[in-house]
Amino acid sequence: MVLQRSVRPAKTRKKLIVRAISAASKRGSLQFGPIHVPCALGRGGVKVLKREGDGATPRGRYALRCVLYKPGMVTRPRTGLDLRAVRMTDGWCDSPSDRNYNRSVTLPYPRSAERLWRPDGIYDVIVVLGYNDVPRIRNRGSAVFMHVARVGFPPTDGCIALSQRDLRRLLGVVPRASEIVIEI
């Protein structure tokens, strides 16, 4: 009897595709296989050259780094991605001159940092995108996440926002080593 080795296909990244209606659009759609859902985009539209504070969603291809969730407010999401509970002292540095720019920090922090524990619910579930993280470039933008949309899908400050139901459904099927492609 001859044993045959099974040939495994090369590892391919699974892609989530975000399409804006136009470069200036603040709305779009996200598709992953058969899942097709609406999303809110940045108030500055979609830009190739994003700058800190411009409110734009960056065009390009980015890894899905991890999922953060707010325990006590939502149940732990089911996902194949790395998962961590947000603490009340968690923040994200958005000060371009700081050595921790575009990184998670502990609050209070001596420089400008966004609070991740928010009362409005939009950060109850967060997917950290691998935007401007390796290497980090000053003033290119920080804290680009996929998170929960506000009612009516108003524009974000540069993130991608989905309904909590759609975000949780997506996290349940997205495998590790996935990436998001943002296009016009």
C-alpha positions as CSV (number, residue, x, y, z in Angstrom):
1,M,0.0,0.0,0.0
2,V,1.3,3.4,-1.0
3,L,0.6,6.3,1.3
4,Q,0.0,9.6,-0.5
5,R,0.8,12.9,1.0
6,S,-2.1,15.3,0.8
7,V,-1.1,18.5,-0.9
8,R,-2.3,21.6,0.9
9,P,-3.0,24.7,-1.0
10,A,-0.8,27.7,-0.3
11,K,-2.1,29.8,2.6
12,T,-4.2,32.5,1.2
13,R,-5.7,35.4,3.1
14,K,-9.4,35.7,3.1
15,K,-10.5,39.2,2.0
16,L,-13.3,41.4,3.2
17,I,-14.0,44.0,0.5
18,V,-15.3,47.5,1.4
19,R,-16.5,49.5,-1.5
20,A,-17.4,53.2,-1.2
21,I,-20.0,54.6,-3.5
22,S,-17.5,57.2,-4.5
23,A,-14.2,58.7,-3.2
24,A,-16.2,61.4,-1.3
25,S,-18.9,59.0,-0.1
26,K,-19.4,58.4,3.6
27,R,-21.3,55.2,3.0
28,G,-20.4,51.9,1.4
29,S,-20.8,48.2,1.6
30,L,-18.8,45.4,3.0
31,Q,-18.7,42.0,1.4
32,F,-17.2,38.7,2.6
33,G,-18.3,35.7,0.6
34,P,-22.1,35.7,0.6
35,I,-22.3,38.3,3.4
36,H,-23.0,41.8,2.0
37,V,-23.8,44.5,4.5
38,P,-24.0,48.4,4.6
39,C,-21.3,50.3,6.4
40,A,-20.5,53.9,7.4
41,L,-17.1,55.4,6.3
42,G,-15.1,58.4,7.3
43,R,-16.5,61.9,7.1
44,G,-13.5,62.7,4.8
45,G,-14.4,60.0,2.3
46,V,-11.9,57.4,1.2
47,K,-8.3,58.6,0.5
48,V,-5.1,57.0,-0.6
49,L,-3.0,59.6,1.4
50,K,-4.7,59.7,4.8
51,R,-3.5,62.3,7.3
52,E,-4.1,62.4,11.1
53,G,-7.4,64.1,11.8
54,D,-8.7,64.3,8.2
55,G,-11.6,62.0,9.0
56,A,-10.9,59.9,5.9
57,T,-11.0,56.1,5.6
58,P,-7.7,54.9,4.2
59,R,-7.8,53.1,0.8
60,G,-5.7,50.0,0.7
61,R,-5.3,46.4,2.0
62,Y,-4.9,45.9,5.8
63,A,-4.7,42.9,8.1
64,L,-7.3,42.3,10.8
65,R,-5.1,42.4,13.9
66,C,-7.4,41.5,16.7
67,V,-10.9,42.0,18.2
68,L,-11.5,44.1,21.4
69,Y,-14.8,43.9,23.2
70,K,-16.4,45.6,26.2
71,P,-17.2,42.9,28.8
72,G,-20.4,43.5,30.8
73,M,-21.9,45.5,27.8
74,V,-21.8,42.7,25.2
75,T,-21.2,39.0,25.2
76,R,-17.8,37.8,24.2
77,P,-17.8,37.6,20.4
78,R,-17.2,34.3,18.6
79,T,-14.3,34.7,16.3
80,G,-11.2,33.0,15.0
81,L,-9.2,36.3,15.5
82,D,-7.3,37.2,18.6
83,L,-9.7,38.5,21.2
84,R,-9.2,40.7,24.3
85,A,-11.5,42.4,26.7
86,V,-11.3,46.2,26.9
87,R,-10.5,47.7,30.3
88,M,-11.7,51.1,31.5
89,T,-8.0,52.4,31.3
90,D,-7.5,51.3,27.7
91,G,-6.7,54.0,25.2
92,W,-5.1,54.5,21.7
93,C,-2.4,57.1,21.2
94,D,-3.1,59.6,18.4
95,S,-0.3,62.0,19.1
96,P,2.0,61.8,16.0
97,S,5.1,63.0,17.9
98,D,4.7,60.3,20.7
99,R,6.8,57.1,20.6
100,N,3.5,55.1,21.1
101,Y,1.7,56.8,18.2
102,N,-1.0,54.4,16.8
103,R,-0.6,52.0,19.6
104,S,-2.6,50.8,22.6
105,V,-1.8,52.8,25.8
106,T,-3.0,52.9,29.4
107,L,-5.0,55.9,30.5
108,P,-4.3,58.4,31.9
109,Y,-1.7,59.0,29.3
110,P,0.6,62.1,29.1
111,R,-0.1,62.7,25.4
112,S,-3.3,62.7,23.3
113,A,-5.0,59.3,23.4
114,E,-8.5,58.2,22.4
115,R,-10.5,56.4,25.2
116,L,-11.6,52.9,24.1
117,W,-14.1,52.4,27.0
118,R,-16.9,54.7,25.7
119,P,-20.4,55.2,27.0
120,D,-21.9,55.5,23.4
121,G,-21.6,51.9,22.5
122,I,-19.6,52.3,19.3
123,Y,-16.6,50.6,20.7
124,D,-18.4,47.8,22.4
125,V,-16.8,45.6,19.7
126,I,-13.7,46.8,17.8
127,V,-11.6,45.1,15.1
128,V,-8.2,46.7,15.0
129,L,-7.0,47.1,11.4
130,G,-3.3,46.9,10.5
131,Y,-3.2,50.5,9.2
132,N,-0.1,52.5,9.7
133,D,1.3,50.1,12.2
134,V,4.4,48.5,10.6
135,P,6.1,50.8,10.0
136,R,4.3,53.6,11.8
137,I,4.6,56.9,9.9
138,R,4.0,60.2,11.7
139,N,0.7,62.0,10.8
140,R,-0.5,59.2,8.6
141,G,-3.4,58.4,10.9
142,S,-4.1,56.3,13.9
143,A,-6.9,54.2,15.4
144,V,-8.5,53.0,12.2
145,F,-10.9,50.4,13.4
146,M,-14.0,48.5,12.3
147,H,-16.6,49.1,15.0
148,V,-20.3,49.4,15.8
149,A,-22.2,52.1,13.8
150,R,-24.3,54.7,15.3
151,V,-28.0,54.7,14.5
152,G,-28.6,55.8,10.9
153,F,-25.0,55.1,9.9
154,P,-23.6,58.7,10.2
155,P,-19.9,59.1,9.1
156,T,-17.1,58.0,11.3
157,D,-13.8,59.8,12.0
158,G,-12.1,57.5,9.5
159,C,-13.1,54.0,10.6
160,I,-15.5,51.5,9.1
161,A,-18.7,51.0,11.1
162,L,-21.3,48.2,10.8
163,S,-24.4,47.4,12.8
164,Q,-23.5,45.3,15.8
165,R,-25.5,42.4,14.5
166,D,-23.6,42.4,11.1
167,L,-20.2,42.9,12.9
168,R,-20.8,40.0,15.2
169,R,-22.0,37.8,12.3
170,L,-19.0,38.7,10.3
171,L,-16.6,38.0,13.2
172,G,-18.1,34.5,13.5
173,V,-17.1,33.5,10.0
174,V,-13.9,35.4,9.3
175,P,-10.8,33.2,9.7
176,R,-7.5,34.1,11.3
177,A,-5.1,35.8,8.8
178,S,-7.9,37.7,7.1
179,E,-7.5,41.1,5.6
180,I,-9.7,44.0,4.6
181,V,-9.5,45.7,1.2
182,I,-10.9,49.3,1.1
183,E,-11.6,50.6,-2.4
184,I,-13.7,53.0,-4.3
